Amino acid sequence: MIPFNKPYLTGKETFYIEDAVKTGKISGNGKYTQLCQDFFEKKYGFKKALLTTSCTDALEMCAILANIKEGDEVIIPSFTFVSTAIAFVRQGAKIVFADSCESNPNMDVAKLEALITSKTRAIVPVHYAGVACDMDKIMALAEKYNLLVIEDAAQAIDNYFISKNGEKKALGSIGHLAAFSFHETKNIIAGEGGLLAINDERFIHRAEIIWEKGTNRAEFFRGEVNKYGWVDTGSSFLPSEIIAAFLWAQIENLDAIQQKRLNLWNTYYDQLVNWSKSKNIKLIEVEPFSCNNAHMFYVVCESLEQRTALIKHLNQEGVHAVFHYISLHSSPYYNEKHDGRELVNSDAFTNRLLRLPLFYELEVEKVIQEVLKF
Ligand SMILES: *Cc1c(COP(=O)(O)O)cnc(C)c1O
């Protein structure tokens, strides 16, 4: 069976973990944490990067930093992972779900302004499959209504948005805050792990405190205060050095990993184009204002029945292909709290989107062979 995902190991992970263990510093915010954070800040232009134990945790930090309170409204796409919503729901926010675009699962920016009320505090765009949302338009709306933009960039590491003026900006460097994931299903991994990117300097000081259980420990270790204590809310959001050491081995191989994934993605695309047209199936399309980080390769079937048949066919031929999110507005937890608007594009992706395996060691020709037989 060809699995849907297989975590790729570069070979140096256990070497760096052993080094971290031998130096005797295995709790958080040590040498490897610094190496990783410095890398992300320099490469992508974040004002500050903080490693977290997951993207979910990074989003929770965003919700705290944004001061989200009972009754505040936060706009997120319905076609996303629960974490995008739950971080804000835990702070008491009401989620206002945005529908997807017709051509891809990202939030339909043309319909966004109609969702903004006097209670809206933040917009949370999700760069689905790593494909950029239209950040020019989202940032302009946020400025007009004085809202925060928090990018759920869980799938978007090492990808770029091309602005109207031609400027190329790293995803996660555009919103006020952004969250990335290093879960084993993402492009670079740490088992479980994440990153908070801060682009608005106002948030840096408080983020460091929230990160370390509401204490000003970071300032103390920099010698800026002579004792540290409890100064704010927070939690234990920082990962151990063991996680950071693992991630460092992945970062060292980032370019090779991305190149390999892109080759696989392009092979899928080139070899499935004619087949897809003959079946009335659509292949993933990358927006003209987005680069491609090859996080995912998906197809959109013409119906739920066709998708079910394709999944069954691939399974029988030894290929594990899977569908993805079930629209959050119809989830058992949030269905009753949703305002009842129909979100037809989100539901279409719920019913018709199918993801094909995509990982470093994938034998893509074998999958393509089986797909073409359908
Ligand atoms: C993977 C993912 C998350 C959650 O990431 P974790 O690191 O597992 O918490 C959140 N949002 C999106 C869009 C994701 O794909």
The ligand as an SDF file (V2000), in Angstrom:
LIG
                    3D

 15 15  0  0  0  0  0  0  0  0999 V2000
   -2.1270   21.2670   10.4130 C   0  0  0  0  0  0  0  0  0  0  0  0
   -3.0090   22.4440   10.5480 C   0  0  0  0  0  0  0  0  0  0  0  0
   -3.2730   23.0580   11.7860 C   0  0  0  0  0  0  0  0  0  0  0  0
   -2.8340   22.4750   13.0950 C   0  0  0  0  0  0  0  0  0  0  0  0
   -1.4810   22.3050   13.2300 O   0  0  0  0  0  0  0  0  0  0  0  0
   -0.9080   21.5850   14.5390 P   0  0  0  0  0  0  0  0  0  0  0  0
    0.5480   21.8830   14.4900 O   0  0  0  0  0  0  0  0  0  0  0  0
   -1.2210   20.1270   14.3980 O   0  0  0  0  0  0  0  0  0  0  0  0
   -1.5650   22.1890   15.7230 O   0  0  0  0  0  0  0  0  0  0  0  0
   -4.0180   24.2140   11.8120 C   0  0  0  0  0  0  0  0  0  0  0  0
   -4.5100   24.7610   10.6810 N   0  0  0  0  0  0  0  0  0  0  0  0
   -4.3070   24.1940    9.4810 C   0  0  0  0  0  0  0  0  0  0  0  0
   -4.8700   24.8610    8.2680 C   0  0  0  0  0  0  0  0  0  0  0  0
   -3.5600   23.0190    9.3730 C   0  0  0  0  0  0  0  0  0  0  0  0
   -3.3840   22.4500    8.1720 O   0  0  0  0  0  0  0  0  0  0  0  0
  1  2  1  0
  2  3  1  0
  2 14  2  0
  3  4  1  0
  3 10  2  0
  4  5  1  0
  5  6  1  0
  6  7  2  0
  6  8  1  0
  6  9  1  0
 10 11  1  0
 11 12  2  0
 12 13  1  0
 12 14  1  0
 14 15  1  0
M  END
$$$$
